[in-house]
Amino acid sequence: MPHRISDSSNGQFRHELGPNERLVGDFDQYVSGLSTIQVVAMSTKRSNAIGSLLISLIECHPSTLFVVHSYEFDRDLPDNVVQVPLKRWGLSYSLRIIILPLQLKMSSRWNAVGGPIRLSCDAISHAEIHWVHFSHATYLKRLRITETPRYFNAYIRRWRHRWLRRRERKLLAASDMIIVPTVRLAEELVESIPEIDPICIRVRENSSDEARRWKRVAQTRRSSRTLVGMIAGGDYVRKGVFTAIRAIAQIPEVDLCIVGGSRREARVAQRYAERCGVVSQVKIIEQVSDPQIPLQNADILLFPSHYEVASLAIYEASSSGKYIVASDAGNAEEVLRSIPNTYLYDDMDSMIEIIREIDRRTSGKLK
């Protein structure tokens, strides 16, 4: 019988998940003898922590055909990988179910005709292995207590996550192996989907490309005002952009630079800053390839996410030597535990107090 986290004692659940090395052994044992395996993963790019491990495991089993459903792919994949692009929006599910078996039958001929055929298929009903980097149920739970402006994209995103929560419950409950980057996510999945047997879950910590870690740059303070920088990504609500703007409204001596996001969300955030009376304190830079460049003069790096699983951005920025202020969501504590000048907070009031304290400490000093 599957059991909830509350039924586990003395760290039994953590021990049950086992160390990272156990994943490789379990994967090899599970794959051995099977001709076809369906895998759902967010990415198969070798530059991505998820993709690099997945592809390295697949390469060890050339006689098994892997049907990988994913949002993004590398061009150079092993010959035994069938690419099935997952799309967030999809039509004609029944047609895709019909086409998929034909795709498998043709797989032996694809490499002779220029590589595998890419098929959009959102209608997958079962996969043996799931690489999970998000709990949609937990995301929606956190969203209920988040004060954010109402705008069209936020409504659409919330609706999409409700749909994905239903899909998540159905798919994961039937999965033979679930791979997650943190114990915390494993606990969230078992809590929100009691049908999951914890024995099926394996923890494999994320890793980051060392070349992408921020460089420590010695610089002088260019302004008497403290600059707080944050990386917003593509989800302003989840990343806590509006929380950061409300906090800055209570610290008039501090400026905020937000990097990333779409043009539409940037406009919403700009209007929100105007409503909060801090438009002169907030600067938004959309879509940049390297966030370190616009944030190299920031005194503080802020990560106010309401929900995070395993933030590579925090890991990459932890080598910058700057003050880092992060919410206790996700893996921030694990990453920042041994990094100096880092602070975790659990609510907006404590975040404001930390930023004020850093501002008092750094004002008038050279960096």
C-alpha positions as CSV (number, residue, x, y, z in Angstrom):
1,M,0.0,0.0,0.0
2,P,1.3,3.5,-0.8
3,H,1.8,5.6,2.3
4,R,1.9,9.3,2.9
5,I,4.9,11.2,4.2
6,S,3.3,11.5,7.6
7,D,3.4,7.7,7.8
8,S,7.2,7.7,7.4
9,S,9.3,8.1,10.4
10,N,13.0,8.6,11.3
11,G,13.9,9.7,7.7
12,Q,12.5,6.4,6.3
13,F,11.2,8.1,3.2
14,R,14.5,9.8,2.4
15,H,16.4,6.5,2.9
16,E,13.8,4.8,0.8
17,L,14.6,7.1,-2.1
18,G,18.3,6.2,-1.9
19,P,21.4,7.9,-3.1
20,N,21.9,9.1,-6.7
21,E,24.1,6.1,-7.6
22,R,21.1,3.9,-7.0
23,L,19.2,5.5,-9.8
24,V,21.7,4.3,-12.4
25,G,21.5,0.7,-11.1
26,D,17.7,0.8,-11.0
27,F,17.5,2.2,-14.5
28,D,19.8,-0.4,-15.9
29,Q,17.9,-3.2,-14.2
30,Y,14.5,-1.9,-15.3
31,V,15.5,-1.4,-18.9
32,S,17.2,-4.7,-19.3
33,G,15.2,-7.0,-21.6
34,L,12.6,-4.5,-22.6
35,S,12.3,-3.6,-26.3
36,T,10.4,-0.3,-26.1
37,I,10.1,2.2,-23.2
38,Q,8.2,5.4,-23.1
39,V,9.8,8.3,-21.2
40,V,8.4,11.7,-20.3
41,A,11.1,14.4,-19.7
42,M,11.2,18.2,-19.8
43,S,14.3,18.2,-22.0
44,T,16.8,16.0,-23.7
45,K,19.3,18.7,-24.4
46,R,22.8,17.7,-23.2
47,S,23.3,21.2,-21.9
48,N,20.4,20.6,-19.5
49,A,20.9,18.7,-16.3
50,I,17.8,16.5,-17.0
51,G,18.8,15.8,-20.6
52,S,22.4,15.1,-20.0
53,L,21.8,12.3,-17.5
54,L,18.8,10.8,-19.5
55,I,20.8,10.6,-22.7
56,S,23.8,9.1,-21.0
57,L,21.6,6.4,-19.5
58,I,19.9,5.7,-22.9
59,E,23.3,5.4,-24.6
60,C,24.1,2.4,-22.4
61,H,21.1,0.5,-23.8
62,P,21.4,0.7,-27.6
63,S,19.1,-2.3,-28.2
64,T,16.1,-0.7,-26.5
65,L,13.9,1.8,-28.3
66,F,13.2,4.9,-26.2
67,V,10.1,6.9,-27.1
68,V,10.9,10.2,-25.4
69,H,8.1,12.8,-25.0
70,S,9.7,16.1,-24.3
71,Y,9.4,19.9,-24.8
72,E,12.9,20.3,-26.3
73,F,15.4,18.1,-28.0
74,D,19.0,18.1,-29.1
75,R,19.6,17.5,-32.8
76,D,22.2,14.9,-32.1
77,L,20.5,12.1,-30.3
78,P,21.2,8.3,-30.1
79,D,19.8,6.2,-32.9
80,N,17.5,4.4,-30.5
81,V,15.6,7.5,-29.5
82,V,12.2,8.4,-31.0
83,Q,11.4,12.1,-30.5
84,V,7.8,13.0,-29.6
85,P,7.5,16.7,-29.0
86,L,5.1,17.6,-26.2
87,K,3.2,20.8,-26.7
88,R,1.3,22.7,-24.0
89,W,-1.6,23.1,-26.4
90,G,-2.7,20.3,-28.7
91,L,-5.6,19.4,-31.0
92,S,-6.7,16.2,-32.6
93,Y,-5.7,13.8,-29.8
94,S,-7.3,10.8,-31.5
95,L,-5.3,11.3,-34.7
96,R,-2.1,11.4,-32.7
97,I,-2.9,8.1,-30.9
98,I,-3.4,6.5,-34.3
99,I,-0.2,7.9,-35.7
100,L,2.1,6.9,-32.8
101,P,2.0,3.1,-33.5
102,L,2.9,3.8,-37.1
103,Q,5.8,5.9,-36.0
104,L,7.2,3.1,-33.9
105,K,6.9,0.6,-36.8
106,M,8.9,3.0,-39.0
107,S,11.6,3.7,-36.4
108,S,14.1,1.2,-37.9
109,R,14.0,3.1,-41.2
110,W,14.2,6.7,-39.9
111,N,18.0,7.1,-39.6
112,A,18.4,6.2,-43.3
113,V,16.1,9.0,-44.3
114,G,17.7,11.8,-42.4
115,G,16.7,11.3,-38.8
116,P,13.6,10.5,-36.7
117,I,10.2,12.0,-37.6
118,R,9.0,14.6,-35.1
119,L,5.4,14.1,-34.1
120,S,3.3,16.3,-31.8
121,C,1.6,14.1,-29.2
122,D,-0.1,15.4,-26.1
123,A,-2.3,12.3,-25.8
124,I,0.1,10.0,-24.1
125,S,-1.8,7.8,-21.7
126,H,1.1,5.9,-20.1
127,A,4.8,6.1,-19.7
128,E,7.1,3.8,-17.8
129,I,9.6,6.5,-16.7
130,H,8.8,10.1,-15.7
131,W,11.4,12.8,-15.2
132,V,9.5,15.2,-12.9
133,H,10.6,18.8,-12.2
134,F,7.4,20.3,-11.1
135,S,4.3,19.6,-9.0
136,H,1.3,21.3,-10.6
137,A,-0.8,20.6,-7.5
138,T,1.6,22.3,-5.2
139,Y,2.0,25.3,-7.6
140,L,-1.8,25.9,-7.6
141,K,-1.9,25.6,-3.8
142,R,0.8,28.2,-3.4
143,L,-1.0,30.4,-6.0
144,R,-4.1,30.7,-3.8
145,I,-2.2,32.6,-1.1
146,T,-0.3,34.8,-3.6
147,E,-1.4,38.5,-4.0
148,T,-0.9,39.3,-7.7
149,P,-2.7,41.5,-10.2
150,R,-5.3,39.8,-12.4
151,Y,-4.4,39.7,-16.1
152,F,-5.2,37.5,-19.0
153,N,-2.0,35.5,-19.2
154,A,-2.2,34.6,-15.5
155,Y,-5.7,33.3,-16.0
156,I,-4.6,31.2,-19.0
157,R,-1.6,29.8,-17.1
158,R,-3.7,28.9,-14.1
159,W,-6.3,27.1,-16.2
160,R,-3.4,25.2,-18.0
161,H,-1.9,24.2,-14.7
162,R,-5.3,22.8,-13.5
163,W,-5.5,20.7,-16.7
164,L,-1.9,19.6,-16.2
165,R,-2.7,18.7,-12.5
166,R,-5.3,16.2,-13.7
167,R,-2.9,14.8,-16.3
168,E,-0.1,14.7,-13.7
169,R,-2.2,12.6,-11.3
170,K,-3.2,10.1,-13.9
171,L,0.2,9.6,-15.5
172,L,2.3,9.5,-12.4
173,A,0.0,7.1,-10.5
174,A,0.6,4.6,-13.3
175,S,4.3,5.2,-13.8
176,D,6.9,2.5,-12.9
177,M,9.7,4.9,-12.1
178,I,9.6,8.6,-11.2
179,I,12.8,10.6,-11.1
180,V,12.9,13.9,-9.2
181,P,15.7,16.4,-8.4
182,T,14.9,17.0,-4.7
183,V,13.5,15.0,-1.7
184,R,11.1,18.0,-1.2
185,L,9.5,17.5,-4.6
186,A,9.2,13.7,-3.9
187,E,7.3,14.6,-0.7
188,E,5.0,17.0,-2.5
189,L,4.1,14.4,-5.1
190,V,3.3,11.7,-2.6
191,E,1.2,14.2,-0.6
192,S,-0.8,15.4,-3.6
193,I,-1.1,12.0,-5.3
194,P,-1.6,9.3,-2.7
195,E,-1.7,6.6,-5.4
196,I,2.0,7.0,-6.0
197,D,4.1,4.3,-4.3
198,P,7.2,6.1,-2.8
199,I,9.3,3.0,-3.6
200,C,9.0,4.0,-7.3
201,I,10.6,7.4,-6.7
202,R,14.3,8.1,-7.2
203,V,16.1,11.3,-6.3
204,R,18.7,12.6,-8.7
205,E,20.1,16.1,-7.8
206,N,20.4,18.7,-10.5
207,S,23.8,19.7,-11.7
208,S,24.8,22.9,-13.6
209,D,27.3,23.5,-16.3
210,E,30.2,25.1,-14.6
211,A,30.8,27.3,-17.6
212,R,27.4,28.9,-16.9
213,R,28.2,29.9,-13.3
214,W,28.5,33.6,-12.8
215,K,32.0,35.1,-12.7
216,R,33.0,37.0,-9.6
217,V,33.8,40.6,-10.8
218,A,35.3,43.2,-8.6
219,Q,33.6,46.5,-9.1
220,T,33.0,49.9,-7.5
221,R,29.6,51.1,-6.5
222,R,28.2,53.4,-9.3
223,S,25.4,54.9,-7.3
224,S,24.6,55.8,-3.7
225,R,21.4,53.8,-4.1
226,T,21.3,50.0,-3.6
227,L,20.4,48.0,-6.7
228,V,18.4,44.8,-6.2
229,G,18.4,42.5,-9.3
230,M,16.2,39.5,-10.0
231,I,15.8,37.0,-12.7
232,A,12.1,36.6,-13.6
233,G,12.1,33.9,-16.3
234,G,8.8,33.4,-18.0
235,D,6.3,33.3,-15.1
236,Y,6.1,36.6,-13.2
237,V,3.5,35.3,-10.8
238,R,5.5,32.2,-9.7
239,K,8.8,34.0,-9.7
240,G,7.4,36.6,-7.3
241,V,7.9,39.7,-9.4
242,F,4.8,41.4,-8.0
243,T,5.8,40.6,-4.4
244,A,9.2,42.2,-5.1
245,I,7.6,45.3,-6.5
246,R,5.4,45.6,-3.3
247,A,8.5,45.1,-1.1
248,I,10.4,47.8,-3.0
249,A,7.5,50.2,-2.4
250,Q,8.4,50.0,1.3
251,I,12.1,50.6,0.7
252,P,12.4,53.9,-1.1
253,E,16.2,54.0,-1.0
254,V,16.4,50.8,-3.1
255,D,16.0,50.2,-6.9
256,L,14.9,47.0,-8.5
257,C,16.0,45.6,-11.9
258,I,13.9,42.7,-13.3
259,V,15.5,40.6,-16.0
260,G,13.5,38.2,-18.3
261,G,9.9,37.5,-19.2
262,S,7.6,38.3,-22.1
263,R,6.8,41.8,-23.3
264,R,3.1,41.3,-22.2
265,E,4.1,40.4,-18.7
266,A,6.6,43.2,-18.6
267,R,3.8,45.7,-19.4
268,V,1.7,44.3,-16.6
269,A,4.5,44.6,-14.1
270,Q,5.2,48.2,-15.3
271,R,1.6,49.1,-14.7
272,Y,1.7,47.4,-11.3
273,A,4.8,49.5,-10.4
274,E,2.9,52.6,-11.4
275,R,0.0,51.6,-9.2
276,C,2.4,51.0,-6.3
277,G,4.0,54.4,-6.9
278,V,7.5,53.0,-7.6
279,V,7.8,53.3,-11.4
280,S,11.0,55.3,-10.9
281,Q,12.5,52.6,-8.8
282,V,11.7,49.6,-11.1
283,K,13.5,48.8,-14.4
284,I,12.4,45.8,-16.5
285,I,14.7,44.2,-19.2
286,E,12.9,41.6,-21.3
287,Q,14.4,38.5,-22.7
288,V,18.2,38.4,-22.4
289,S,20.5,35.5,-23.2
290,D,22.9,36.1,-20.2
291,P,21.2,37.7,-17.1
292,Q,24.6,38.3,-15.5
293,I,25.3,41.2,-18.0
294,P,22.4,43.5,-17.0
295,L,22.8,42.5,-13.3
296,Q,26.5,42.8,-13.0
297,N,26.2,46.1,-11.1
298,A,23.5,44.8,-8.7
299,D,24.3,44.8,-5.0
300,I,21.7,42.2,-4.1
301,L,20.4,39.3,-6.1
302,L,16.8,38.5,-5.1
303,F,15.0,35.2,-5.7
304,P,11.4,35.7,-4.3
305,S,9.8,32.7,-6.0
306,H,6.5,31.4,-4.5
307,Y,7.2,28.0,-5.9
308,E,10.4,26.5,-7.1
309,V,11.7,23.0,-7.4
310,A,15.4,23.1,-8.3
311,S,16.5,26.5,-9.4
312,L,19.6,26.4,-11.6
313,A,19.6,30.2,-11.6
314,I,20.3,30.3,-7.8
315,Y,23.1,27.8,-8.3
316,E,24.7,29.7,-11.1
317,A,24.4,33.0,-9.3
318,S,25.8,31.7,-6.0
319,S,29.4,32.1,-7.3
320,S,29.0,35.8,-8.0
321,G,30.1,37.0,-4.6
322,K,27.0,39.2,-4.3
323,Y,24.5,39.3,-1.5
324,I,21.8,36.7,-2.3
325,V,18.3,36.9,-0.8
326,A,15.9,34.0,-1.6
327,S,12.6,32.7,-0.4
328,D,12.7,29.3,1.3
329,A,10.8,27.7,-1.7
330,G,12.5,24.9,-3.6
331,N,16.2,24.0,-3.3
332,A,17.5,27.5,-2.2
333,E,18.6,26.2,1.3
334,E,20.4,23.2,-0.2
335,V,22.3,25.4,-2.7
336,L,23.1,28.4,-0.4
337,R,23.9,26.5,2.8
338,S,27.7,27.0,2.5
339,I,27.7,30.2,0.5
340,P,28.6,33.4,2.4
341,N,26.4,36.6,2.3
342,T,23.2,34.6,1.6
343,Y,19.8,35.0,3.4
344,L,16.6,33.0,3.3
345,Y,13.2,34.4,4.3
346,D,9.7,33.0,4.8
347,D,7.5,36.1,4.3
348,M,7.6,39.5,2.7
349,D,8.2,41.4,6.0
350,S,11.4,39.4,6.7
351,M,12.6,40.0,3.1
352,I,12.1,43.7,3.5
353,E,14.0,43.7,6.8
354,I,16.9,41.7,5.2
355,I,17.2,44.1,2.2
356,R,17.1,47.1,4.6
357,E,19.9,45.6,6.7
358,I,22.1,44.9,3.6
359,D,21.4,48.4,2.4
360,R,22.5,49.9,5.7
361,R,25.6,47.7,5.7
362,T,26.7,48.6,2.1
363,S,25.7,52.2,1.8
364,G,28.8,54.3,1.1
365,K,31.1,51.3,1.0
366,L,33.1,50.1,-2.0
367,K,32.3,46.7,-3.4
